[in-house]
Amino acid sequence: MAGGKVKILVAPLDWGLGHATRCVPVIREFLAHGAEVEIAVVKANASFFRETFPKLRQRIAPGYNVEYPDHGYNMGLWLLKNGARLNAIMRYEHRYAEEMVARHHYDILFSDNRFAFYSKKAHNVYMTHQRRIAFPPVFSSFEGVGVRWHDARIAHFDEVWVPDVREFPGYAGTLSHVDSCSRPVRFVGPLSRFGESHAALKGTEKDLDVVAVISGVEPSRTRFEDRLRRVLQKIPGRHVMILGQPSVPYSSWTEGNIEFHTHLPTDRFAEMIARSKRVVSRGGYSTVMDMAVLGASCIFVPIPGQYEQVVLAKNLSAAGYAVEIPEDKLGEESLRKALSAEGRVLPPFRQELLRGTVDDLFQNIGK
């Protein structure tokens, strides 16, 4: 331990920004416990972490460099198709992790879904919400193989953190709730860039009928925006569309009954969600956790072909926590029906689960 402090290297997977954003509360909790934290970054998430934690040292890490197809993405099928390439990346990633510990003397390596980011000379924590890797129905027979493959990767770590609650279905349903695991499992609750101060916005007056959050890679992002814009123009009320374009200069404008924003900073985004009666968005797991923290009533429209989102939306809809609309069914009639559904609110946010887990972690390594 450097200078009496626990030294930690946090390494999120580079398959979308969601892995980076959900590491934010983990890093904050590590810092609150007095740890020295550094972040293993790739080009895609370096600027995000520089803005969020400008004082923390960054280390350049190897990337997985996933290429997203035009009509969705499925982790399970990518693993099947790219097995040889993935194994090569994992071998390099493991050598990198061992070298980082040897050079910089980290006490803890924290991997968010990086399969081989562990060292024999450190305490290794692995975080994932996909203990079961989702496959499309036609390939569902591979799910058992996927669980066993993933568990074999998990076996190299000392413990597993699941960003969900233990009670089924929680937020991730069948993806996070698996009967057995080769390593101790801790459920740490939903992890979001929005903290307890944002959760306090839940009592805000609901003066917006629909807030639509547009996200994802192209061309699915623009396709979702165009379709939802046409639908909302036909539904009376005061609506907002946040277009998810942080790389373009900020602008806002109004067309008919819809107020548009190219993007919003964290605090304004949280306020806008708090003011909404309903939120319409894609259904990635980071979005689900963000909406849970903010107490949103959600309608999820999964990206076609991105089967993790499809499973999440179905699970949450079946549990009565949200409404699911497949993109090809998104229209005026289906949205009106979804808006009329009552009592669809995600389970409450529980920050104490993460705090208690970090307490136990530091006690277990003697600090």
N, C-alpha and C positions, 0 to 999 in steps of 0.2 A: 504494500500500500504506500503510494507516493505521499510523503509528508503527513502520514497518518490518515489520508483520505482514501476511500475506495475509488479506484480508477476504472472507468467503464468506457468501452467502445460500442456505440450503437450503430447497427447496420441494417437499414430497411431495404427490402427488395425493390428493384426499379421497374416493376410491372404496374405502371400507373402511379399517380401521386398519392393515392389513398394510403399506401404503406408508410409514406413519409408523414402525412398529416396525423395518422393515428399514433405515431411515435412521439408526437409533441407532448401529450400529457405524461407519458412515461418518462421522457427526459426531464420535464418539470419536476416530477416526483423524485427522480434521482437527485436533482440539484437541491430540492428541498431537504433531502436527507444528508446534504453536505458532500456529495460525491463530486469527483472531477470527471466530467463527461466530455468525450470527443465523439464525432460523428463520421462514419465511413460513407462517403457520398459518391454519386455518379453525376455526370453532366446534367441529367434530367431533373435532379432534385437539389443540386448544390445551391442554386439561387434561393429556393424556398427556405432552406435551412439557414442561409446567410441572413435573410430578412427576419426569420423567426428567432434565431439564436445568434446574433451578430458577434458575440464574445466567445463562442465555442470554436475550438480548433476543428478543422475538417481534414480528413484523410481520404485520398482518392482510392476508391474501391473498384474491383472488376464489375462490369455490368452484364446482365443476362441478355439485354438487347433483343427483346421480343418484338417481332413484327406483327402488327395487328391487321387482320384481314378487313376488307371493306364492310362485310356484313356480320360483324360480331367476332367474338373471341371466346374460346373455351380452353381453360387450363388443362383439362384432362386430355383433350385431343392434341394439344400442343406437346404435352409430355410424351404421348405415344409417337408422334411424328418426329420429334427432335431428341430422342433418347440419347443418341451418341454425342450430339453436340452438348446436351445438358450435362452428361457425365464429364466431358472435358472441362466445361465451365466450373463444375463443382470441384474437380481436382485442383484447378488453379485457385479457386476461392479458398479452399482449405489451406493450401500452401500460404496464401496471402494472410489468412487469419493467424496461422502459427508464427509467421514472420512478424506480424504486428505485435503479438504478445512478447516475442523474444526481444524485439527492439524497444518497445515502449512500456512493457511491464503492466499490462492491464490485468486487473483482478477479475473482471467480468466482461464477457462478450455477450452482447444482446443482439440476437438475430431476429428480425421481423421477416419470417418466411424465406430467409436465405438458407438453403438446404445444407450447405457445408461450411457455414461460418461458425466454426468451433475450434477450440484448442485444448490439447491435453494438459496445458499448464494454466488454465483459467477455469472459472466457473461459467458454464455455458447455459444461457437462457434462450429458448426458441419460442417465438410467438406466432400463432396462426389461428384463424377462425375456420379454416378449411381442413379440419382433420379428415373429413370425407371429401374427396375431390369430385365435384359434380360432373357427370357425363350426360349427354343427350339420351333420351329414352332408348334409341336404337342401339346405343353402346352401354346401356346400364349394367350389363353383365361384367363390365370392367371395373365397376366401382369397388368391389371387394379387393381386386388386385391393386387399385389405387390406394385404398386404405392401408394395405400391407406394405406397399412401396413407401408410402409416406411415413409409416411407423418405423420402417427400417432407417430412414433418414433421421427421425426424431431420436432414435436410440443413441446417437452420438452426443446428445445434449444431456444436461443434468436435470432440467425441468422444463415444462411446457406451460406457457401462459396463453389462455384463450380469452380474447376480448368479447366476452359474452357473460351471461349469468348461468349458473348451474341448472336452474329449473328449466325443464323443457317446456316450450320450444325456444325460450329466450328470444334472441334477435336473429340468430343464424339457423335455428331449427336443426335439421338433420345434418347440416354441414359441420357444425361444431360439436354436436352431441354424439359421440361414438363410445361404445361400451368399454373398450379396453385401450390401454396405451402402455408402451414400454417404459415410460418415464412418468414421474409424478406430474399431475395436471392441476393448475390453478386457474380458476375463472376470475378474471380481473375486471369484469364489467365492461360496458361500452367505452371506447376510447375515442375522443373527439378533440379537434383543435378548439372547440368551444368549451370553456371552463365553467366553474360554478357561478361566476358572475353573469354569464350568458343564460344559464339555467334560470336565474332570477327574473328573466324577461317573460316567463310563462304567464304572468298576470297582465300582460299588455293588452290594451283594447284591440279587438279583432275588427279592424276597419277595412281590410282587404279581403275580397272574396277568394281569389286564387293567386298564389305566387307560383310561377313556373320556373324551375331551375333547370337550365339547359346545360348539359355536360357531355363528355365523351369525345372520342377521336372522330375525325372526318372520314367519310361523309355522313356518318350516322348523326353527328351533332347537328349539322344543318338540316338534315331530313326531319329530325325531331322538332327543331325550331319552326320550320315552315308548316308542318302539319298542325302543331299545337297553336300556332298563331291563327291559322284559319278557323280552328275550332273555337277558340276563346272569343274571336270576333262575333260569333253567333250567340254567345251566352251572356245575358245581361249581368252587370256587376262591375266592380272595380278590380282590375287584374294587373299583375306585374309579371314581366318576363325578365329574368336575369340570364344573360346569354352565355355566360361562361367563356369570355374572351379576354383574359387578363393580359394577353400579349399585345392588344391594340389599345390606343389611347382611350381613356374613359370618356364616355358620352352617355347622355340620357335624352329621351324624347317620348312623346305620346302620340299614339295613333288610335283614334276612336276611344274605346274603353280600356286600352292596354297601355301601361307605362313601361318603357323599355330601359334597361341598363346594360351596357356592355359587360360590366362586372362590378362588384362591390367589395370594399374592404371588409374584414372579418366582422367588426362591430356593427356596421350598417347591414350587412347580410343577415346577421343574427336578429337584428331589430325587425327587418322585413319579414323574416320567417315568423317571428313572434306575433306580428300584426295580422298574419294570414289565417283565414278560416280553414283553408285547405292548401296543401303543397302538392304540386304535380312535378315529378322528377324521374330520372332514371333510378335504378335500384341497386347500385353498387353498395358494398357493405360499409364503406366509410360514410356514404350518404345516409344509410340507415342509422348509423351511430350518431352522426351529427343531428339528425332529425329527432332522435330519442332524447338527446341532451336538451334540445330546444322545445320539446313537448309538442311537436308538430303532428297534425292529422294528415296522413300522406296517401297519395295515389301514385303507385309506382308503375312505370311503363318500361319494362326491361328492354335492353338492346337485343334485337333478334339475333340468335346464335350465341349470345354470351350467356351460357347456360347457368352459371353461378347466379346471375341476376334473376333469371327465370325461376330458379329454385327458391331463392330468397323471397321473391314476391309471392309465390304460391304459398310458402310456409307462413308468411306474415298475414296473408289474406285468410288462409284457413284458420289461423288462430284468432281472427277478428281484430288484429292490430292495424291493418292497412287495407287498401283496395288495390287490386291488380287489374291493369288493362293491357293486353298484348298490343304491341304497336300497330299491327294490321287491323285491330278492332277499334283503334282510337278515333273517335268521331264525336259529333255533337250529342247523339243519343247516349252513347256509352259514358261520356264524361258527365252528362246530366245525371245519369243513374248513379254513378260513383259519388257525385257531390251530395246526393240525397242520403247516402249511407250514414248512419249515426254511430257515434261511439268508437270510431276507428282511431285510436291513439296508441302510439308505441309505449311499451312499459317504461316506468320511471327510471331516470338516471341514478346510478349508485356509484359515487366516487370512492366510497370507503373500501370497496373491494380492491382497487389498485393500491391504495395507501397501505392496507394491511398486508398485501402481498410483498410490497417493497420492504416494509418493516421486517417481515420474516426472512427475506433474502439477505438483508444486511446482518441480521442476527446469525444466520447460518454460516456466513463467511467470516464471522468473528468481529463484526463492527457494529 
